[in-house]
Every structure is written in C-alpha cells, then in structure tokens.
Amino acid sequence: MMLTEINFDGIIGPTHNYAGLSRGNIASASNAGDVSQPRAAALQGIDKMRHNLALGLPQGFFTPLDRPDAPWLEVLGTTLEGAEPHLRAQAWSASAMWAANAATVSPAPDSGDGKCHLTVANLVTMPHRSHEWQGTLKQLRVAFADPAFAVHGPVPAPFGDEGAANHMRLCDGHGSAGVEIFVYGVGGGRYPARQHLDASKAIARHHRLDPARTLFIRQSDSAIQGGAFHNDVVAVANERVLFTHETAFHDREAAHAEIRAAFPAVEIVEVPADAVSLPDAIKSYLFNAQLVSLPDGGGMGLVLPTEAQDTASVWSWLEAHVAGNGPIRKLLPVNVRQSMANGGGPACLRLRVVADPARVDPRFMADAGKLDRISEIVARHWPEAIAAADLASAGLTADVRRARAALLEALELSELA
Ligand code: SUG
C-alpha cells in the first residue's frame, strides 16, 4: 500500500459571488456587493492545480454543489423567486469551493482500525454553509467508497464543526502514525468561534484516534476577533514542521509544550508579531498556504497567495527564512485572487487526504489532460460576471445549472446531479 498526501481542490462553482455572508471574515465583509468573476475564479483554481501537479504532487478535486439550493429554500418555506435577498444569497453561495471545510480527515496509520476516516463538516455556524454537508457527503461517499475509507456523517448541531481548517497533523512522513491536533475556539466575542471543542472530540472518537496522540488546543480569542475565523489562517503543519503565528493559540507556551511532549521531533517555525503583525498575516494569508513536501528530497515548499508577495513585512520575513536555511526551501506564489476576495486562500481550497491514490475513485483524480478538459467547460459555460442583482435572474439560474451539468457529464459524474 502506497500512502501519499493527495490534495483535493474544490472546483470553483459557476455561482461564485460576493454577498458578504461570513461575519468575522474580513475579506468577505469588505468585498460585499462587488461584481464577481466566476469564470476567472475557476480558471485560477485550475491553474493552482496545474501548478501543484507540475511540482510532482498528486492532485484530486471535488465538483461544485447544486446551487442555487432550491430544496433548501423549500424547507424554509420559500422559493428562489420569493426568497428575501439574504436567504437567496445564502442559497446561491459557491462556498463548497473551500474544500478544507469539507471534512476532517484522519489517515489510516492514526486510526485504531487502520482505515482512513473522514467526517463531513456540519458548518452550522454560517447559514450559507450549513447546507453544504448533504451534497459534500454524497460526493465523499462516491470518491472514497473503497473499504480503505470510513466516511462519517456530520456531528449534530449545535456543535459547530468546520473540518480540516481547524485540524493539523504532525508526523515523520505522511504514511507513518502522526499526532493530530484539533484547534477549537470559545465563543463570547464579537465574531463567532466556529469550531467547538465537543465537535472536535466527537470526531476524534469516531476516527478511533489514540488519545496519547491527539491534542485539543484552544485558538486565541485575539486571532478569532482579529479575523482568523479558522485556525488555518494563522497556522499550518506538514510532517515535522508547524508553521505558526505567535498569536495563534490561546496559551502559547502551554500549547507549544503540549505539542513538543506529544511529538518531540516537531520543528516549530513561529513568526513573531513584531515581524509580521496579525493584521498583515490575515491580509496576506501567509499561513493559508500549502506547506508541501517536494518530491525527490526537494525539502518543503510553501504554495502561497500572491497577496503574500504584496505585503512587505510578510515577504521580507519569508525571504530571510529561506536565506537562513529554514525548513521552507521554496516560495511558490499562486494567483487565487477571486477566492481570496471571499477569504479563501490556497489552503482553504484544498482538502488533504493521505491515502493510496489507487483506492480513490479515479474520476476525482486530476491529470493535465483532465484539467484541460475542465478548463474548456469552464471557459464555455461559467458566467463571466455576477452582480448582486443577478441572483434574482431566472436566466442566470438556468445557465449555472447547465454549466454544472456539463461539467458532471464530462467527468462521468452525473450521478451527483
Ligand atoms: O467560510 N468564505 C469562507 C472562506 C472559507 C475559508 N476556508 C478556510 N479558511 N479553510 C468562509 O468564511 C464567503 C462567502 C460570501 O461572503 O459570499 C465565505 O463563505
């Protein structure tokens, strides 16, 4: 069995728009009402996948969900035509593109039963995301139908769960047993804490994790209130490296000590707040990067948004780190600006699954040719622009439905329709 890390990116759906739906997500709030560019957005996402494939990294994808979600509005006693504007926008959201929030994944070596466990995230805190899990679960059950996987339904409300965005794993190599770190928030502030401790604990139990190799660490209130609505906005881990901002955890010293005790080989690369302020870290999405192990002993690369290059404090810290022989050997900027404008960086767009690629339904695995075919469909069918008023258009509704159907047909995934 060849276990390797596969990144599954959410293909950005044809309904991508800026409705300012996510309280506590600064980019989403500040771009509310802007005209979006779904076609350019999806092509940027596909280019990121091409970029990572070219690095020699295995790549998969998930398809967009059926939006606008008329059945959800029906449960609320309304329709696409009749819905109040805020509900209509919640029905239209393409937020399933941020695959880091699709599920929490525990690779087989960490689990008592030797299976790779996935729990679909309930995303209950944000109304527009609370109706993602049904479509996502359906897709996970197809992609990971092999008995090497165990796919679980959501943790029940009201325990908020936002999936892998609040989960990190330290290990010697992806295929060896690791330490899993669940980061949760405590509510009470102006902005919501989306990940609840009880949800994280339920997932750890379902995934049959060894308590000695499972940590629950509290995210700092200042990070949440400063706009880090998920832990992956202020920290990311890969193999032995934890790359984190000084303000990420509630009790920094205790958190670092717990992590070192559970995984003594850890290398904590911490960015001090006096080198990069929390607002700069959030604006640039420095930590919402894919920290990846490059093949053939190439060390680690950081696939990060071009916004990081544009933020002087961030870029100079990174250049000094690389020059100083830190564990990050390569800086690899990618342009995902359309997603970034809704608070979704390179790491938000992907779900990491450590598995044998041969056990994954091949229809969800990418290669250069398939990405070309997906691009052609996007170029032909995705709307070029969506303004707020367009969400009431029956013509646009028909167009985006046709667009998704064309993609599913080309990928032989019409069963997801
Ligand atoms: O949940 N944005 C998403 C961004 C998710 C980022 N994911 C990770 N950090 N892993 C969110 O806040 C904006 C939608 C809008 O405003 O229309 C949105 O849902």
Residues whose N, C-alpha, C, O or C-beta is under 5 A from the ligand:
A	BS01	SUG	N17 Y18 A19 G20 L21 S22 N25 S28 S95 W98 A100 N101 A165 H230 D232 N342 G343 G344 C348
